[in-house]
């Protein structure tokens, strides 16, 4: 890797063209494969923009989803290679794109030091030799992709019958990526485990080592804890598949969907993963070698280094926090997401939404129940999607049209799944609740929970289409899913400003009073825990789960107090950790006591 950070997937559109923007400068980023119809519109746009051939792939194409994804990724790859090669062929001249490539690199990359050494030399043979050396060492950033593995809808054909299994949304997306011409790329599996999908990976040779020991398409697994890493690593190893990177993410201090841990805060999880890192290789070797032998492949290619990278993301906001994660916990890299929503050169976002994000505070940002998946979803009160949702509820027409159906998962009222955010579902559910023999207060509470669901599979793409002039803002409500961390970034930034901030090469872009990311995570988990207790319906198993979560939060907070006693890195507000523990621990204790009383009352 050229850089120590990557830009994770954000929404369905915000990083959909980020590789086109940043990969020529050696920066890795991730494209979401959820919405193939959105990617097709972007392919049409960028083919015209870069004067490349474009043949539409119709909706009724038999394997249209996979074909659209392959075509878009191939187009992005072509554009990135062309742009990178043009930069690579440039002479070294101050202020051109080639010099920018090297100036953006971190100090830890020896190429940056070599670049500045070259600049100090007069014209001559020695300088020319270093220029040639640097040019040959340049690499574009990786064009990575992301699949939410649980989004695996089985579409229906014209007769209303399901297609064969390999046409499910997740498998079609995987196939689209596997058949693309991307190399030295990675696919991120997020949001859980899908064994059927993992088995399907084994059908594509690009996920295995070639005779030289290289893997064209690497597997990156997003994990919440060590156990998750071990389970997924073992399952993939049975098929001879290696995990090239484990991407650790804070359960709640992140953007998009939020998957809460059972109270274990990020530093506790990182400590365990750091201590057990070697087992993420040793336990899988025999299974991988057995599979290669079974397939008749030469196992000599397995002699190459097989230590997976460990990276972490979720709420990082200063260079000091970045250094703590890499240096104190041995992480190989970090993911910086939401702050790049305020970097026009990096993300695809309309001006109005970007302005709302710049002006957002903790009051505008909230962990919502907007997702039809039933998973907490980071949201913003002022975004177009939330405004449209509330407007429809007030008009007595809750829900939204279901244009794409990626989140159709409910068969409560229909034979075939429909989306809980759709007009159809919310109308049927409203009628059911209103006919129940319960109090008006209970009905109001139940209806509020139904109406919380919003259209995110379609509306998450609108901001990008507005930005490119492909749809009108007043006809396309924009959903946005930033991490809470964006509340501390309050203006638009240049790419240089953000990267210099990450590497600590400039004055910090955030206030010195900004709470540490570990303190922020405590606040978010405390609010989440209190809401879970408030919504607790008496389920004894979940009550026990929540009680254990409180104990885990106490233990994590105790560990965080030890971190607060350490020497801070520059731009690291360790003092805020102690303040957070003193503030939030009593709130957890009070909520736990309330949980106990509710459990007794139900019993």
Secondary structure, DSSP 4 states (H G I P E B T S, - for coil): --SSEEB---TTTTTTTHHHHHGGGT--EEEE-S-HHHHHHHHHHHHHHTT-------TT-TTHHHHHHHHHHHHHHHHHHHHHHHHHHSPP-TTSHHHHHHHTS-TTSHHHHHHHHHHTSPSSHHHHHHHHHHHHH--PPPEEEEEETT-----B-TTS-BPPGGGSHHHHHHHHHHTS---SEEEEEESS--HHHHHHHTT-GGGSB-TTS-BSEEEEEEESSHHHHHHHHHHHHTTT--EEEEEEE-SSSSSSB----SS--HHHHHHHHHHTTTHHHHTTHHHHHHHHHHHT--GGGGGS--PPEEEEESS--SHHHHHIIIIIS--SEEE--GGGGG-TTT----HHHHHHHHH--TTTEEEES--TTSS-EEEETTSHHHHHHHHHHHTT--SB--SS-TT--B-SSSSS-B-TTBHHHHHHHHHHHHTSSS-HHHHHHHHHHHHT----TTGGGHHHHHHTTSS-GGGSPPP----GGGGG--S---HHHHHHHHTT-SS-SS-TTSPPHHHHHHHHHHHHHHHHHHH----HHHHHHHHHHHHHHHHHHHHHHHHHTSPPPTT--THHHHHHHHHHHHHHHHHHHHHHHHHHHH-
